[in-house]
Amino acid sequence: MKIAFFDTKPYDKPYFDKYGEERGVEFKYYETKLNEDTVELASGADGVCVFVNDTVNAAVIDRLSEMGIKLVALRCAGFNNVDMKSAYGRVHVLRVPAYSPYAVAEHAMAMLLTSVRRIHKAYIRTRDFNFSLSGLCGFDLHGKTVGVVGTGKIGRAFINICQGFGMKVLAYDKYPAELAGCEYVSMEELLARSDVISLHCPLTEETYHLIDGEAIEMCKKGVVILNTSRGALIDAEALLSGIKSRKVGAACLDVYEEESELFFEDFSGHILEDDTLARLISMPNVIVTSHQAFLTEEALSNIAEITVDNIVNFLSNKGCKNELCHRCTGSDGCSGTSLG
């Protein structure tokens, strides 16, 4: 089984080599991202393996289909970078629905604690032997209200952490689950009552710019906004305006809506051309990490193992429970999840 592996990073190879060798999958690694210009690199492969910033649009799917490639293996949970309508009936799309919800949830809490207790500023100061406490006053999380948008596995893991800190939890989800100590409310009520808002929902047409200027106006003054899900859940310009007007007290972003050409790369010797991101990073109450919430040893191992299993099961005609379909009818060998 030969798989063209796009957008390869050094931390990917050890885990995919391990499980690939165990299960008879050969990966051809490419540092470049998959898009219309690079899709030819997949020629002769049985499938492609892609990540969050690879482009699997209609043109790419057309070419994959022409080359006889029927498999797109996502090594992530989100699939907003795949044109699922174009893929239907032509290319099978597999994903990793859960690899380590704890990794992402713990990173969200780490960013929150860093922000509200000014740990990042204290670290920089003490490196210069400045031990002043001026400007470092934070606030207790205990007793505060956190609004969690999306109560899937990651959202529930984050809720458990927040409850451990003694926080009151509000939640919004189109499909509520039975969660102890969690109050489901409308999105409008969540915005109005929350001291902290954390996003853990997928990016869809419905959730695009979920946090926009109008939503920010509904929030409490000084609200802290966390996003470890997908960048385009937040209108970055509206967030910047909210920060400048002091409506938003702090923002912790592991994702950014225009990150595809920036995150995972080193631009330290270059001028950042994205003015919005540059202005956000320059704000003293904004913390940006480069889509690293998933990056733990446990998560990387799970991602590789599940992705390889998905590939083996599909190419061995065993069916794959992690397949996604725009409009699944149970035909054409599909045994996965319908999106229609």
Phi, psi and omega in degrees: 000117183250126183234128174277120189252111185260159179055048183286136174240156183305328182284348179284317193301312184303320183284318180288326175297317182300304184285331177295316179295321180295328188245009174077032177248127180256123180258134171255112189270135175232133178287332181291154176279154175283128174200189183297330183277337186249356186300334180298338178297341181277357182304131179090354180272161175275340181189174177238148176242124188229165182237192193295331184255010170283151182253115178242069181269187183300318181295319178293317179296320177304313184290320177300316180297319178298327180276359179082015180270121186249004188232126170241112181257107175281133175258046180200174181271319183288151181223023180292346178270006180246131175280093187292330178294317179291328182288334187303125177078000183234316182229133179270130184249121179246149180221176175249095188293332180207124181241317171195089179300334180293324180302310182290316181297318180293324178294320177301315179292324178299318178294318180299312180297318179301317182290307189285339177256008174057034184295322180297322179288320179297322180299314181295318181297310185292337174297333177259017180061030175261110185252020176291145177261002182300128177082006183255008182291128179248209176214155178292141170278331180303127179089349179280161181257125177249133176256120183252119180260109184102113183241045169283201185298319180291314179302319180292324177295320179293321177300316179300319179296314180298320178296327176295335177272000180080027180270150174275132187249123168253149181219149172229131176203139178298331180235084184299148175248166177277106182232127180290137175072019183234129182255117176279132180223173175290161179299322180296318180291321178301314180299317186287331188257346190273137170277329179229137177236127181236129184262125180222036182248160178286162176269118177226178175300327182286328184259359178301128182052044176303320174261098179240191182300319180295317179296319181296324178296333179282344187283161171296149173294128180091011181301145175257127183246127179246139174220110175241021185254272177225139188302319186285003170293337181243133170283107188298322179295319178294321178298316179299317178296320178296324178290316181294328179276359181071009175291318176267121182282329180194156176223137178237112188238118172263353181222159183211141190295338178248037187280344195304327180262005185240306187292150184079000181239161180260110178246023185297336179260015184234162173276127181284119184276346178277099185296324181295313179296319179299319179290322177298313181297329182286343181288136183290343182251023178239131173243126178240126169244155193266067177054050184251005184301329181280350197277078170233160180301319181296316182293317180298320178295316180295319178301312182296315183296314182291319179299314179296317177299319177302314181296312182297314181297319181290311184288343176267008179062031178267355185081160182218120181293343182262019176278146178247141178226139175296321181209083187284132177243001182083000179262181176056029175078008183277132177229022188258210187261130179277139176257356186259000000 
